């Protein structure tokens, strides 16, 4: 066969049916036979979007997401998207055709060294060293993406697609993950048996291992509150009486208050990332004296961020099963207080829900000023500017069943974490630790591609929206209907909050004067709805989802919001300015 055929046949062996990217001459010989192989290449507007789509596809399906592009600029455009996939632990395979071997090093057209660009954000980099090894390296990249739980790169000199080779297409291998070592499981079970107030942190590993039911069984045996790790709001069902919401930035006060009382914390399938355990709502809630049991499939994460008592290198599902078996029929110290703790969980959750109901707007001086200013202004739509928190509550009430939601980075999107609740895993996608703008729309397009039967909704602020709104054309062109909710507050909110807190409201480069995003959406072939009345928020979302599911239409819902701002990402990240030169003395 030819190397192109070996490449494509290896994709087929790994069940690849969809790829995202922009066509290019570097891989055109292989691309020519995608269709007869049953592979659809979905052309995007920008390759960063392609990488995010592959990420969303992988996170929903649990299978590989695949992205490909032209050598040089097409590949460099993907770096940000692959970095986001790396911190989301998504098995994305980045295929990077490169300059031909006879021209490498001569500074030819679209030439660059493509392996160093991705070395920080890949679990494995395969470089095809000879056309005869095409299938071998392709298969290895797909295997490593699943076994290492993250992106891999397949780098192919463009002249290696041609010729005639003998090749055996490798059968995909998937490793069978175990629960961890017997000794560490025994130690963890002993700690849980002695715990009087155990709390479970359910992380992304619970989602990836399909371990929600096993986590639920363990929580019910212990009577333990369950909190979601940061940006993993779908790792435990929100309707469960022991669910207490997410930790971290703009998370649940109920969850934070409860975990602060823990004497033993079971961190199940989470690396306990630093941003997800920072103080919030004025509370330094992480329990200082609790025994921490951490379960992670990557041994390098154990004890990396938080001091732990027991580290279990294992699969979240298998570990939860083993721990439940070790606790079965055993007298637990927490059994005596089970009813009391369940009542405490309910009381804290009720108090938090009441606070959210009454928290109709932000109350800091800047936000109060912004609210007053909004009373004298009228949006271009002629209605009124809405409070973001009220909007988020109305959106929460109108969410369809089985929904998938992606959020961008930004102030309103972060506040949304308090209002996003899910019943099943693989439903919530956020940019995680990389925190890049332009994430939400392409990621939800990828998710919708993998799960066309599920409603797909993206949240974005007007700043982040500007980085990826062009992918609306991808959704329209290729019949991948999604719904985007754009919070139009005319500012880069997250960073502007720092100028409020540290720079005496000297706003540099933070203001945005935008045209109607609903109108722009209509110009790209989507539907557009501008919302400037609170009572219209829920009906607008329901109408857009109905159009998505029953008419195959993409819709941009533009919410006209006040300029009020929630808490900053972290107040410890900046210092009060000091000016030593006379000309800058007023800039403090």
Helices and strands as residue ranges (DSSP letters): H 3-13, E 18-21, G 25-27, H 28-31, G 35-37, E 40-43, H 47-61, E 65-69, H 73-76, H 79-87, E 92-98, H 114-118, G 119-121, E 124-127, G 131-133, H 134-147, E 152-157, G 158-161, H 182-194, E 198-202, H 204-208, H 212-222, E 225-228, E 243-246, H 253-259, E 264-268, G 274-276, E 291-296, G 299-301, E 310-313, H 316-327, G 333-337, H 338-358, H 365-376, H 388-398, E 404-407, H 411-415, G 416-418, E 428-430, G 432-434, H 440-450, E 456-461, H 462-468, G 469-471, H 472-477, E 483-488, H 493-502, H 517-523, E 527-531, H 536-551, E 555-560, G 571-573, G 582-584
